[in-house]
Amino acid sequence: GKFLVRGGKNKTTDGINSQRTVVVEFFSYQVALDCYNSEDYQSALKFVKNSSKRMVSIVEGLDF
């Protein structure tokens, strides 16, 4: 994927406040799902699941 947003100033106006936002663009929705479900990514998640609070959303975007 390609990192579009990683940190920087942010202000939560509705919902749960997050100190950091990361947006990653993938070639397709399916590629994003495949990346998340990959053995390598799931293995890496073991290191952060108990050390951070995360909210992950995989969202299908629009083609321009």
C-alpha positions in Angstrom: 0.0 0.0 0.0 0.9 3.7 -0.3 0.8 5.8 2.8 -1.3 8.9 2.2 -1.6 10.2 5.8 0.6 9.2 8.7 0.3 11.4 11.8 0.2 15.1 11.6 -2.2 17.6 13.1 -5.7 16.3 13.6 -8.9 17.4 15.4 -11.7 15.0 16.3 -15.1 16.8 15.9 -17.3 13.7 16.4 -16.7 10.2 17.8 -13.7 8.8 19.5 -10.5 10.9 19.7 -7.4 9.4 18.1 -4.0 10.9 18.6 -2.8 9.5 15.3 -4.4 8.7 12.0 -2.9 6.6 9.2 -4.5 6.3 5.8 -3.1 3.7 3.4 -4.2 3.4 -0.2 -4.3 0.0 -1.9 -4.8 -0.9 -5.5 -8.2 -2.4 -4.7 -10.4 -3.3 -1.8 -9.5 -7.0 -2.2 -5.8 -6.3 -2.1 -6.3 -4.4 1.2 -8.2 -7.4 2.6 -5.6 -9.8 1.4 -2.8 -7.7 3.0 -4.7 -7.5 6.3 -5.4 -11.2 6.3 -1.9 -12.2 5.2 0.2 -14.5 7.4 3.0 -11.8 7.6 0.6 -9.0 8.8 -1.3 -11.3 11.2 2.1 -12.4 12.7 3.1 -8.7 13.1 -0.2 -7.9 14.8 0.8 -10.1 17.8 3.3 -7.4 18.8 0.8 -4.5 18.9 -2.5 -6.1 20.0 -1.7 -5.9 23.7 0.4 -2.7 23.6 -1.9 -0.2 21.8 -5.5 0.6 21.1 -6.3 0.5 17.4 -9.3 1.0 15.2 -8.8 -0.5 11.7 -11.3 0.0 8.9 -10.9 -1.2 5.3 -13.1 0.9 3.1 -13.8 0.6 -0.6 -13.1 3.9 -2.2 -14.1 5.6 -5.5 -12.3 5.3 -8.8 -11.4 8.7 -10.2 
